[in-house]
């Protein structure tokens, strides 16, 4: 079964991968590799976003992560509330990641 993105970020990462030739891989390979690409994208986003939190927001983030289960929309809402230029930061981080993916796929 093809990958079904659940979040805006997953959709973006899948689009970037497909632009670089990911879609020509068999479904099994895609299913195995996609979580790794997502984890890398999420790490990069975290590295860009965490330094933008003030002390109070960082404490709120710590509490959020200690919950049993955190839904993607909860995280999205948290970041939007605490990082005024959240969408620009996300776009910048994901655009930089897209460039690296292109290099990894041998397209630049």
C-alpha positions in Angstrom: 0.0 0.0 0.0 1.4 3.4 -0.9 2.5 5.8 1.9 -0.5 7.8 3.3 0.8 11.0 4.9 -1.0 11.9 8.2 0.5 15.4 8.6 1.4 18.4 6.6 5.1 17.7 7.3 4.8 14.1 6.2 3.2 15.2 3.0 5.9 17.7 2.4 8.7 15.2 3.0 6.9 12.6 0.7 6.6 15.3 -2.0 10.3 16.1 -1.8 11.3 12.5 -1.9 9.0 11.8 -4.9 10.5 14.8 -6.8 13.9 13.1 -6.3 12.8 9.7 -7.6 11.6 8.0 -4.4 8.4 6.9 -6.1 10.3 4.6 -8.5 11.3 2.4 -5.5 9.1 -0.6 -4.8 6.5 -0.1 -2.1 8.3 -2.3 0.4 11.4 -0.1 0.1 9.4 3.0 0.4 7.6 1.8 3.5 11.0 0.8 5.1 12.8 4.1 4.2 10.1 6.7 4.7 10.2 6.6 8.5 13.9 7.2 8.4 13.5 10.2 6.2 10.7 11.5 8.5 12.9 11.0 11.6 15.7 13.0 9.9 13.3 15.8 8.9 11.8 16.0 12.4 15.3 16.1 14.0 16.1 19.1 11.7 12.9 20.8 12.6 13.6 20.3 16.3 17.1 21.7 16.0 15.7 24.8 14.4 12.7 25.3 16.7 14.0 24.4 20.1 16.5 27.3 20.4 13.6 29.7 19.7 11.7 28.8 22.9 12.0 30.9 26.0 12.4 29.2 29.4 8.7 29.0 30.1 7.8 27.6 26.7 10.7 25.1 27.1 9.2 23.9 30.3 5.8 23.6 28.7 7.4 21.6 25.9 9.0 19.2 28.4 5.6 18.7 30.1 4.0 18.0 26.7 6.6 15.4 25.8 6.1 13.6 29.1 2.5 12.9 28.2 1.5 9.3 27.4 0.8 10.1 23.8 1.2 13.4 22.0 -0.8 13.9 18.8 0.9 15.6 15.8 -1.7 18.4 15.9 -0.9 19.1 19.6 2.8 19.6 18.7 1.8 21.7 15.7 -0.4 23.9 17.9 2.3 24.2 20.5 4.9 25.4 18.0 2.6 27.9 16.4 1.8 29.3 19.9 5.4 29.6 21.0 7.3 30.5 17.8 5.9 33.6 16.1 7.5 32.8 12.8 6.9 29.1 13.0 5.8 28.5 9.4 8.8 30.3 8.0 11.2 28.3 10.2 9.5 25.1 9.1 9.7 26.0 5.5 13.3 27.0 5.8 14.3 23.8 7.6 12.4 21.6 5.1 13.7 23.5 2.1 17.3 22.9 3.3 16.4 19.3 3.9 15.0 19.0 0.4 18.4 20.2 -1.0 20.2 17.6 1.0 17.8 14.9 -0.2 18.4 15.9 -3.8 22.1 15.5 -3.3 21.6 12.1 -1.6 19.5 11.0 -4.6 22.3 12.2 -6.9 20.1 14.9 -8.4 22.3 18.0 -7.6 
